[in-house]
Amino acid sequence: MREAERRHSLFGALPSGAAAFTLLLMACGGGGGGSATPLPPATYTVAYDGNANTGGTPPVDSNTYQQGATVTVLGNTGSLVKTGDRFSGWNTVAGGSGTMYTQGQTFAMGTANVTLFAQWTSNGGSGFAVTYDANGATGGSVPVDSNRYGTGQAITVAANSGGLTCPGYAFAGWQTKADGSGMTYAPGGTCTMGSANTTLYALWAGGYAYTVNHNEGAEGAIAQFAIGPNGALSPLSTPMVAAGGKDTWWVAVDPSSKYLYATNPAANNQQGTLTQFTIDPTKGSLSPMSPLTVPFPTGWNSAPSRGVSHPTGPWFYLINTQPGTGGAVSQFTLGATGELMSPSLLMVGPTPGQAYPNGIAIDPTGQYAYVAGRYPGGAIFQYTVNQTTGALQPNPSGSNNVVATPPFTSLGTAQPYDIKILKIPSGEYAYVSNYDDGTLWEFSINPATGTLSLLGTILVAPDTVCTCEAGGNNIAAEDIALHPSGKYAYVTFSCCSSPQSVAQFTINQTDGTLTPMTPPTVRSSGSAASIAVEASGKYAYVTSGDTGFANSTIAQYTIDQGTGALTLMANPTVETGGIGPSGIVTVGK
């Protein structure tokens, strides 16, 4: 019997299509008492095509979709461009005769894979242009972008391919505003086209500034800025880096300006940390060292605060401020690449650990060190520095090395806060701020022994009355900065009832005494925490500190080179991007 006839005799006339498939399943055990195994549902993909683009890459959708699933259309995330045209969306047909979609629109997946083709519209005068501006450069040429872009389209920022130069300044990227108050983009980064032509201005850095944000006891952050030719601060293309610890308050750099150190006292009396970074010599950006955190010896109950580098030797000194247990100075040795090593501990105070030190300074010769202690009663502790080991030794030897506390103007307890040392041709002088009654203490330094002698006291803000608490004038003198010329001094102060927050003085070049300028105080962006004077002496910067955390800013000043007086810049403040900016430092490029 022929094979076809045999099959017909066994099954009868074979049905076709779905019926035949069902019958076959039954013959193979798929019918009767058993159950059929369902096939997995079919899935489909969405691909994107550049459609003759001349640059960039199409986006990639790695998802798979079942029939009826919702697909969200992607944007031009790969910065597709086509010379002479602008991107206008996606279409299901390359020639544009299909269904048109733009970013964020949705459609239901059908029963086949989908390809969406980029659509290009002839510029013909439409679309928006990107122009690059040399912004004061004296050499080289700006890059040229001949493309035009639609609103929302990604732009790849050009490199400084024409070799723009500005004597005395480093190229730090491109800015959306000529004065540097906008957003900064690094070459190769991306920005988004708005609804008008865009100009990107060369950003020139004559130095860099760094300020720490304590973020209300949470993880701290360091804001980093370029200092422009007009002194204004502009955020770097990476405007913020993690500080590596909690409740970050102070920041310091080594004398070479290659390394930066941040202190993190931590919140709720936890163990504090000290973190360390390298400073990029050409870009100013910070990079964490390895290790990031400097280890403290076991058993140290440390609340690290201010730190200072020795001016000539490889040593770094850090104050531990925890009352009762952390009244100490930690000494570290700087390694070949700036890492802090070999810590040792020096307790501070007549009763070790009771001084609550808050300020530390080393004289420019590197021979003497001074620590300002807030409790008990307030005192200045003086030391000689071993020029071989860097160790601090009480001065004079064998004494408790405490300088007699000067008289106060109102309240009965002194709280020395910050200390700075000045060396000018007539001698060396020390200035100490008093947090309790708003005075500055003036000292002369014996060049042979390093011991301090009180010259006098002076009110920080003679034109300000602050009586927000019982007991008299409640001005708190805080951070001190000295002008590089040695002619002027500036002190931040806080007062709940006054917007003025920086005091300014001239320094007598014969005896080192201070005289208030006219006016004696200037306004800031709120109350003031820390002040830094830029190396050229033309600009100063003041952080807003704890003030109403919504006001997390840096106030920017120009300095009159004839009088030393501060004047807020036309753009008076810059945002730090964090909460509670406190310590601030500047470095040259």
Secondary structure, 3 states (H helix, E strand, C coil): CCHHHHHHHHHCCCCCHHHHHHHHHHHCCCCCCCCCCCCCCCEECEEEECCCCCECCCCCCCCCEECCCEEECCCCCCCCEECCEEEEEEECCCCCCCCEECCCCEEECCCCCEEEEEEEEECCCCCEEEEEECCCCCECCCCCCCCEECCCCEEECCCCCCCCEECCEEEEEEECCCCCCCCEECCCCEEECCCCCEEEEEEEECEEEEEEECHHHCEEEEEEEEECCCCCEEEEEEEEEEEEEECCCEEEECCCCCEEEEEECCCCCCCCEEEEEEECCCCCCEEEEEEEEECCCCCCCCCEEEEEECCCCCEEEEEECCCCCCEEEEEEEECCCCCEEEEEEEECCCCCECCCEEEEEECCCCCEEEEEECCCCCEEEEEEECCCCCCEEECCCCCCCEECCCCCCCCCCCCEEEEEEEEECCEEEEEEEECCCCEEEEEEECCCCCCEEEEEEEECCCCCCCCCCCCCCCCEEEEEEECCCCCEEEEEEECCCCCEEEEEEEECCCCCCEEEEEEEEEECCCCCCCEEECCCCCEEEEECCCCCCCCCEEEEEEECCCCCCEEEEEEEEEECCCCCEEEEEEEEC
